[in-house]
Amino acid sequence: MRINNHNYNQNFKGFNFAKPLEQFYNANATIPTLIIESGVTLGRAYEANKRGGIPEAKDRLIEQGISAVVWIYGVKALKNIGDFIGKKLLKIENLDFDIGFDELRNPTKYIDKKSLGFKAGNILVSTALATFFIGAILPKINNAILDKTLKKEKEKEKKKNNIREITFSDFQKQTKNKKQIAFTSLYEKTVNLAHILENNSAARLLITDSGVVAGRFYNAQNKYRKIEGLFRDIASIYFYLYSTKHIVKGLNKLSLNTDIDPKTLEKTLDLLKENLKNNPEEFREFFIGNSENIDKLKDLFNGKKVISVDDFIKQFPFLSDKAKQMAKMQYIENGLGVLSYQQACDVLSNSPLSNPEFLKETYNHTLNKDISDKLRFVSSKHLDKIRASMNDFILQIYKRAKDKNCEINQEFIEKIAKNNLKKSFAFNVIGTIISIFVLGIVIPKIQYAITRKLTNENKFHTEKD
């Protein structure tokens, strides 16, 4: 099997939606989160202005905006400072390793305890400092700014009242309900692995908010702001973390579109070009491969997550070379290594997609790291998801060809790939917009309605308990 990327990679660059779409597939990307936070900040400030005027709008912009910056960049910035201190003062030479581990990869086995302890501690301390700032320090700063703003507003009103007679309509305007809301957005969920904190922006934002709810609740000026903030922060978790993904998944399912990383799609297209089969049935059989001996494989695993290559070869000696090559996708400390269930299935498969060389190249390209490096970690579940998306794309091409009753050629595949990217990008944009709308408009309206129900007033409660 030939794997020749040069020409087709140039063609793939013409797929205009590939580059921006990659941001939605990168767990560590900050741009999607930045877009959501910007929209939410403006939306909540708009709703705040409708209820409480400039004082509340200013309160929202400051709290929401600063929190967003700390959420998105604070933990990483603090971690970089910690890394600098570790290298310069503690003379720790190597901090370039991943902390996560599973049955196939465990970089922590090859790191000295001092470096490992420092890196894990640095990540946790950086997260704790960011959390403390947003939960304990920022609310106090924001309250002080709000008090100063309200004081200036009262002084302006007092000056106006001193230089002109107050009419009945003026009295009505002055006694009209003001407005407010509380807290910033939130999304916190306890995460056990420092690797997730370091490499997943959503998890970082969640963890940063772990102490924020309590901190904001404690520092809120009155019980109504406590209730509003608590509702808003808890209600926001789902729409920050999961709603966009669930919307995209639903739209993909409805439109029979494949959820595939653009980088994975790029490599899959390379392979299809080099091994094209025109007949739909031949195309499907060739690229999906057969499932012979699958029952024997299930018996071999018998509930285990990995098996040794030695055990696999004993059962399937005729696949010895491919099994050994497949096991090299993860670092082998001794012996012939181990195989996950998906890897073992690929060893049994005769599909070009199951070729270890192609898979390793595709995974490295998609994840931008060498998955066989002993200091690098990527979960086997993530790799299995990438692998499944390739098969899903093959089936998408097959079904489209069957529906149109046509042969499969390069132009046909490229058209499907481009439409796939366009739809995936559109679905992610739609999911993002819906999430922003709920976070920035719907949730504030509900929290204001809660306060109206409790107080019979539609106002920004600035009084202190």
C-alpha positions in Angstrom: 0.0 0.0 0.0 1.4 3.4 -0.9 0.9 6.4 1.3 1.7 9.4 -0.7 0.5 12.7 0.8 2.3 15.4 -1.1 -0.1 16.1 -4.0 -3.3 15.5 -2.2 -2.4 17.6 0.8 -2.1 20.6 -1.6 -5.5 19.8 -2.9 -6.9 19.5 0.6 -5.8 23.1 1.4 -8.5 24.2 -1.0 -11.2 22.9 1.4 -11.9 26.3 2.9 -13.7 25.0 6.0 -11.0 22.6 7.1 -8.8 24.9 9.1 -11.5 26.7 11.2 -13.3 23.4 11.7 -10.1 22.0 13.3 -10.6 24.3 16.3 -13.8 22.5 17.2 -12.0 19.1 17.3 -9.0 20.4 19.4 -9.8 19.9 23.1 -7.1 22.4 23.9 -8.3 25.1 21.5 -9.3 28.4 23.1 -10.9 30.1 20.1 -14.3 28.4 20.4 -14.4 29.1 24.1 -13.4 32.7 23.4 -16.2 33.1 20.9 -18.7 31.7 23.3 -17.5 33.9 26.2 -17.5 37.1 24.1 -21.1 36.4 23.0 -22.2 35.5 26.5 -20.5 38.6 28.0 -22.3 40.9 25.5 -25.6 39.1 25.9 -25.6 39.3 29.7 -24.5 42.9 29.7 -27.4 43.7 27.3 -29.9 41.9 29.6 -28.4 43.6 32.6 -28.7 47.0 31.0 -32.4 46.4 30.3 -33.0 45.8 34.0 -30.5 47.8 35.9 -29.1 50.3 33.4 -25.4 51.3 33.3 -24.5 50.1 36.8 -25.6 46.6 36.2 -24.3 46.4 32.7 -20.9 47.6 33.9 -21.1 45.0 36.7 -21.7 42.2 34.1 -19.0 43.4 31.7 -16.3 43.6 34.4 -17.1 40.3 36.2 -17.9 38.3 33.1 -15.1 39.7 31.0 -12.3 39.3 33.6 -13.5 35.9 34.6 -13.5 34.8 30.9 -9.9 35.9 30.5 -8.8 34.1 33.7 -10.8 31.0 32.7 -9.3 30.8 29.2 -5.7 32.0 29.8 -5.1 32.2 33.5 -4.3 28.6 34.4 -1.9 28.3 31.4 -0.2 31.6 32.3 0.3 30.6 35.9 1.5 27.2 34.9 4.1 28.7 32.5 5.3 30.9 35.4 5.6 27.8 37.6 7.5 26.0 34.9 10.0 28.9 34.7 10.5 28.8 38.5 10.9 25.0 38.4 13.5 25.1 35.7 15.5 28.1 37.1 15.3 27.7 40.8 14.7 24.0 41.4 16.9 23.0 38.4 14.2 20.6 37.0 15.4 19.9 33.5 12.5 18.1 31.9 8.9 19.2 32.1 8.0 18.2 28.6 6.0 15.1 29.2 2.3 14.1 29.6 0.8 13.0 32.9 -2.2 11.0 31.7 -2.1 7.2 31.5 -4.2 4.2 30.5 -3.6 0.5 29.6 -1.6 1.3 26.5 0.4 4.4 27.4 1.8 5.6 30.7 4.5 8.4 30.4 4.7 8.7 34.2 6.6 5.5 34.4 9.6 7.1 32.7 9.7 10.4 34.7 11.7 11.0 37.9 9.5 11.6 41.0 10.8 15.2 41.4 9.7 16.3 37.9 6.5 14.4 38.1 5.5 15.8 41.5 6.4 19.3 40.5 4.5 19.3 37.2 1.3 17.8 38.8 1.6 20.2 41.8 2.2 23.2 39.5 -1.0 22.4 37.5 -3.1 22.0 40.6 -1.7 25.1 42.3 -2.2 27.2 39.1 -5.8 26.0 38.9 -6.4 26.7 42.6 -5.0 30.3 42.3 -7.1 31.0 39.3 -10.2 29.6 41.1 -9.4 31.7 44.2 -9.1 34.8 42.2 -12.4 34.5 40.4 -14.3 33.2 43.4 -12.9 35.3 46.2 -10.9 38.3 44.9 -12.8 39.3 41.8 -16.3 39.6 43.5 -14.8 42.0 46.1 -13.2 44.1 43.4 -16.4 44.1 41.4 -18.5 45.0 44.5 -16.2 47.9 45.2 -16.5 49.2 41.6 -20.2 48.8 41.8 -20.4 50.8 45.0 -18.4 53.5 43.5 -20.6 53.6 40.3 -23.8 53.7 42.4 -22.4 56.5 44.6 -21.6 58.6 41.4 -25.1 57.9 40.1 -26.7 59.1 43.4 -24.5 62.2 43.4 -25.6 63.0 39.8 -29.3 62.5 40.8 -28.8 64.7 43.9 -27.3 67.5 41.8 -30.2 67.4 39.3 -32.7 67.5 42.1 -31.0 70.6 43.6 -31.2 72.7 40.5 -34.7 72.0 39.3 -38.1 71.3 40.7 -39.1 67.7 40.7 -42.2 67.0 38.6 -44.6 64.1 39.1 -43.1 62.4 36.0 -39.6 62.9 37.3 -40.7 61.3 40.5 -42.0 58.4 38.6 -38.7 58.0 36.7 -36.6 58.2 39.8 -38.7 55.7 41.7 -38.8 53.3 38.8 -37.2 49.9 39.5 -33.5 49.7 38.6 -31.9 46.4 37.7 -29.2 43.7 38.3 -28.0 40.1 38.1 -25.0 38.4 39.8 -22.0 36.3 39.3 -20.4 35.2 36.1 -20.9 32.1 34.2 -19.7 28.8 35.5 -18.8 25.4 34.6 -17.0 23.2 37.0 -16.6 19.5 37.3 -14.0 17.6 39.3 -11.2 16.3 37.1 -8.8 13.8 38.5 -6.0 13.8 36.0 -3.6 16.7 35.7 -3.3 15.8 32.0 -6.9 16.8 31.4 -6.3 20.1 33.2 -3.3 20.7 31.0 -4.7 19.6 27.7 -8.4 20.2 27.8 -9.7 23.8 27.8 -13.2 22.8 28.8 -11.9 20.9 31.9 -9.7 23.8 32.8 -12.7 26.1 32.8 -14.7 23.6 34.8 -12.0 23.2 37.5 -11.4 26.9 37.6 -15.1 27.3 38.6 -14.9 24.5 41.2 -14.5 27.0 44.0 -16.1 29.9 42.2 -19.7 29.1 43.0 -19.0 29.1 46.7 -16.8 32.1 46.5 -19.3 34.2 44.6 -22.2 33.0 46.7 -20.3 34.0 49.9 -19.3 37.4 48.5 -22.6 38.4 47.0 -24.1 41.5 48.6 -27.5 40.1 49.4 -29.6 36.9 49.2 -31.2 37.8 45.9 -27.9 38.1 44.2 -26.8 34.9 45.8 -29.8 33.1 44.4 -29.5 34.6 41.0 -25.8 33.8 40.7 -26.2 30.3 42.0 -28.9 29.5 39.5 -27.0 31.1 36.6 -23.7 29.4 37.3 -25.2 25.9 37.7 -27.6 26.3 34.8 -24.7 27.4 32.6 -22.5 24.3 33.0 -24.3 22.1 30.4 -24.5 24.9 27.8 -20.8 25.7 28.2 -19.5 22.2 28.0 -22.0 19.9 26.3 -24.8 21.6 24.4 -22.8 22.5 21.3 -21.4 18.9 21.0 -24.9 17.4 21.4 -26.4 19.7 18.9 -23.7 18.9 16.4 -24.1 15.2 17.0 -27.9 15.4 16.5 -27.5 17.5 13.3 -24.9 15.1 11.9 -27.2 12.1 12.6 -30.2 13.8 10.9 -28.2 14.7 7.8 -26.2 11.4 7.6 -23.0 13.5 7.9 -19.8 12.0 9.4 -18.3 13.5 12.5 -14.6 13.3 11.5 -11.7 15.5 12.4 -10.6 17.5 9.2 -7.0 16.2 9.7 -8.2 12.6 9.9 -10.3 13.3 6.8 -7.3 14.6 5.0 -5.3 11.4 5.5 -8.3 9.2 4.7 -8.7 11.0 1.4 -5.1 10.4 0.7 -5.6 6.7 1.2 -8.8 6.5 -0.9 -7.1 8.3 -3.8 -4.3 5.7 -3.8 -6.6 2.7 -3.5 -9.8 3.7 -5.3 -12.5 1.2 -6.1 -15.2 2.3 -8.4 -17.9 -0.2 -7.7 -19.8 0.7 -4.4 -19.9 -2.9 -3.1 -16.2 -3.5 -3.9 -15.4 -0.1 -2.3 -17.2 -1.0 0.9 -15.8 -4.5 1.2 -12.2 -3.3 0.4 -12.1 -0.4 2.9 -14.2 -1.8 5.7 -12.6 -5.2 5.6 -13.8 -8.5 6.7 -14.7 -9.6 10.3 -13.5 -13.2 10.2 -12.2 -14.7 13.5 -13.9 -11.9 15.5 -15.5 -14.5 17.9 -12.1 -16.0 18.6 -10.8 -12.5 19.3 -13.6 -11.8 21.8 -12.8 -15.1 23.6 -9.1 -14.1 23.7 -9.8 -10.8 25.3 -12.6 -12.2 27.6 -13.3 -8.8 29.2 -9.6 -7.6 29.3 -8.8 -4.2 27.9 -5.4 -5.3 26.4 -3.7 -8.6 25.6 -0.1 -9.4 25.0 1.1 -9.7 21.4 2.5 -13.1 22.4 -1.0 -14.3 23.2 -2.4 -12.9 20.0 0.3 -14.6 17.9 -0.4 -17.9 19.6 -4.0 -17.7 18.4 -3.3 -16.1 15.0 0.3 -17.0 14.0 -0.2 -16.0 10.4 -0.7 -12.4 11.5 2.5 -12.2 13.5 4.3 -9.5 11.6 1.3 -7.2 11.5 0.6 -7.7 15.2 4.1 -6.7 16.1 4.0 -3.6 13.9 0.6 -2.6 15.4 2.0 -2.9 18.9 4.7 -0.3 18.0 2.1 2.4 18.0 2.7 2.7 21.7 6.1 2.6 23.4 7.3 -1.0 24.1 9.3 -1.3 27.3 10.0 -5.0 27.0 8.8 -8.0 25.1 6.5 -7.6 22.0 4.1 -5.2 23.7 0.3 -5.3 24.0 -2.7 -4.7 21.8 -6.1 -3.0 22.6 -9.2 -4.6 21.3 -9.5 -2.1 18.4 -5.9 -2.7 17.5 -6.4 -6.4 17.5 -9.5 -6.0 15.2 -7.4 -4.0 12.8 -4.7 -6.7 12.8 -7.4 -9.2 11.8 -8.8 -6.8 9.1 -7.5 -6.7 5.6 -8.6 -3.1 5.0 -6.0 -0.6 4.0 -7.4 1.6 6.8 -6.1 -1.0 9.2 -2.5 -0.7 8.0 -0.4 0.1 11.1 1.8 2.5 9.1 -1.2 4.4 7.9 -2.9 4.5 11.3 0.2 5.8 13.1 0.7 8.5 10.5 -3.0 9.5 10.7 -3.0 9.6 14.5 0.2 11.6 14.6 -1.1 14.1 12.0 -4.5 14.5 13.7 -3.1 14.9 17.2 0.1 16.7 16.3 2.2 14.4 18.4 4.1 11.1 18.1 1.8 8.6 19.8 4.6 6.1 20.2 6.8 8.5 22.2 7.1 7.1 25.7 6.6 10.7 27.1 3.4 11.3 25.2 -0.1 10.3 26.1 -3.4 10.1 24.2 -6.2 7.9 25.5 -6.9 4.7 23.6 -10.6 5.8 23.6 -9.7 8.9 21.7 -7.8 6.9 19.1 -10.7 4.4 18.8 -13.0 7.3 18.1 -10.7 8.6 15.3 -10.5 5.1 13.9 -14.3 4.7 13.9 -14.8 8.0 12.1 -12.8 6.7 9.2 -15.2 3.7 8.8 -18.1 6.1 9.1 -16.8 8.2 6.3 -16.3 5.2 4.1 -19.9 4.1 4.8 -21.1 7.6 4.0 -19.5 7.4 0.6 -20.9 4.0 0.0 -24.5 4.9 1.0 -24.4 8.1 -1.2 -23.2 6.1 -4.2 -25.9 3.5 -3.6 -28.6 6.2 -3.3 -27.5 7.8 -6.6 -26.8 4.5 -8.3 -23.4 5.6 -9.5 -19.8 4.6 -9.5 -17.3 6.1 -7.1 -14.5 8.2 -8.4 -12.2 10.8 -7.0 -14.5 13.8 -7.9 -17.4 12.0 -6.2 -15.4 11.5 -3.0 -14.0 15.0 -3.0 -17.5 16.4 -3.3 -18.8 14.4 -0.4 -15.7 15.4 1.7 -16.2 19.1 1.0 -19.9 18.9 1.8 -19.0 17.1 4.9 -16.7 19.9 6.0 -19.2 22.6 5.2 -22.0 20.8 7.1 -19.8 20.1 10.1 -18.6 23.7 10.2 -22.2 25.0 9.9 -23.5 22.6 12.6 -20.7 23.7 15.0 -21.6 27.4 14.3 -25.3 26.7 14.9 -24.5 24.8 18.1 -22.3 27.7 19.3 -24.9 30.3 18.5 -27.6 28.3 20.3 -25.3 27.9 23.4 -24.5 31.6 23.4 -28.2 32.5 23.1 -29.2 30.4 26.1 -26.2 31.4 28.2 -26.4 35.1 27.3 -30.1 35.7 27.0 -32.3 32.9 28.2 -30.6 32.1 31.5 -30.4 35.8 32.6 -34.1 36.2 31.8 -35.0 33.2 33.9 -32.8 34.4 36.8 -34.4 37.8 36.7 -37.8 36.2 36.7 -36.8 34.3 39.8 -36.0 37.5 41.6 -39.2 39.1 40.5 -41.1 36.2 41.9 -39.3 36.4 45.2 -39.4 40.2 45.6 -42.3 41.4 43.4 -39.8 43.9 42.1 -37.9 44.0 38.8 -34.8 45.8 40.0 -31.1 45.5 40.5 -30.7 44.6 44.2 -27.6 46.5 45.4 -28.5 46.8 49.0 -26.3 44.7 51.4 -27.7 42.1 53.8 
